[in-house]
Amino acid sequence: MALVDIDLIMTKAASVEKCLNRIAYKSRVDLDTFLDDLDRQEIILFNIQMAIQNCIDIASHIISDEGLGIPGSTNDMFYLLEENGYLSRDLTEKMVKAVGFNNLMLHEHEKVEMDQVFTIARKNISDLNDYLKSIFSKIGWIKEV
C-alpha cells in the first residue's frame, strides 16, 4: 500500500466530504420547497457531480498507483477495486449506479428527474461516504464520520 499517493487521496476525499456537507445542508427542506428552488437544485446537482467525480479520481489513482490493471470503463474501476479488496460487492454496485447517474447528469441532463435528485441527496449520497470509509479501511487509515 505504500505506493498510493496519500496526499492526493486525502485531498480528493476532503473535496468529497465538502460536497457531501453542502448537499446535506441544501437538502434540508421538503420536496415541494426543493422542486420550487432552481438554485437549490443546481447547487445539489453540482455537488453530487463533483463528489462522484472525486470518487472516480480516487479509484483511478489507486488503480494506477497500485498497478491493479487497466479498466476498460469507469465502472470497471470499481470492479477492479472490488477484486482487490477495496470494496464490497454491494458498495461496488452502488458506485456503478452513482457513475450512471453522473453520466446522465452530464450527457442527458434533460432526463434527470428532480424528485430522484431529492431522494439521492437525502438518502443515497451517504454511499459516497461509505466508499471513502472502505477505501481508508483498506489502506489502513481510520475514517471518522
Long-range contacts (C-beta under 8 A, 24 or more apart in sequence): 1-66, 1-138, 1-139, 1-140, 3-65, 3-66, 3-67, 4-61, 4-62, 4-65, 4-66, 4-139, 5-61, 5-65, 6-139, 8-61, 9-58, 9-61, 9-62, 9-135, 9-139, 12-54, 12-55, 12-57, 12-58, 12-61, 13-54, 13-58, 13-132, 13-135, 13-136, 13-143, 15-50, 15-51, 15-54, 16-51, 16-54, 16-55, 16-58, 16-128, 16-129, 16-132, 17-129, 17-132, 19-47, 19-48, 19-50, 19-51, 19-54, 20-47, 20-51, 20-125, 20-126, 20-128, 20-129, 22-47, 23-47, 23-48, 23-51, 23-121, 23-125, 24-121, 24-125, 26-121, 27-118, 27-121, 27-122, 31-115, 31-118, 34-114, 34-118, 35-114, 35-115, 35-118, 41-114, 41-117, 44-117, 44-121, 45-105, 45-112, 45-117, 48-101, 48-102, 48-105, 48-117, 48-120, 48-121, 48-125, 49-102, 49-105, 49-106, 51-125, 51-128, 52-98, 52-99, 52-101, 52-102, 52-128, 53-102, 55-95, 55-98, 55-128, 55-131, 55-132, 56-99, 56-102, 58-132, 58-135, 59-95, 62-86, 62-135, 74-99, 75-99, 81-135, 85-138, 86-134, 86-135, 86-138, 87-131, 87-134, 87-135, 88-134, 91-127, 91-130, 91-131, 91-134, 94-124, 94-127, 94-130, 94-131, 95-127, 95-131, 98-124, 98-127, 98-128
